């Protein structure tokens, strides 16, 4: 039987803004200047037993779009 991996997206809108300044380390990877505000999303991936197998914080720079495709069959 194949393994199932779940995915959860969360935009952090709690006590702070969902925008964070891009760090000096990440700025060249995104083609942005350090300190540029970017939308951040926290992603958690878990296995069929509920154990987290990956955790990531994604930065989405100004003027960029995010999309995903999923097979629902």
N, C-alpha and C positions, 0 to 999 in steps of 0.2 A: 504494500500500500504506500503511495507517495506521501511525502511530507507536505504539510500545509503551513504556509507562512502568512500570517496576518499582517496588516499594515494599518497604522493609525497616523493621521495628520493632525497637528494642532497648531494653530496660530496663537502665539502667546499674547493674549490681550488682558492679562491680569492687571497687576499694579503698574506695569510699565507698558510703553508703546510696543507694538509688534515690529517696529522699525529699530534696528540697531546700527550703529556706525560700523562700516567695514573696517576690519583691522588692517594694519600695515602688512601683515603676513598674507591675508586673503585678497587684498586689493589687486595685486598683479594677476591673480588667477581669474578675477572677474573683469579685468580691464577697467577698473574704477580707481579713483583717487582714495587714499586712506581717509576715513572719516565720513565718506559718502553714506547717507542713510540707505539701508536696504531692508526690505521686508524679510523677516525671519520666520521659519517654520520648524517645529520640532517633529521629527519622525521617529516612531518606534515600530520595530518589526518583531513579531513573536512567533514561536513555533506552535505546533498543535497541542503542546502541554502548557501553554501560557507563559513560557520562559522567554524573556527578551533576548533576541539574538543579534540585534543591531539597534543603535541609537545614533541619530544624526541631527545636526542643526543645519538647515539649509538657508542660504542667503540668496535673495532674488533682487538683483539690482534694478534701479529706476528704469522704466521704459521697456522692461522685459516681461514676457508672458510665460506662465507656467501651464502646461497641459499634460494629461496622462491618458493612456488608452488601456482599457481592461476588457478582456474577453469574458462575457457573462454567460457563456454556454456550458 
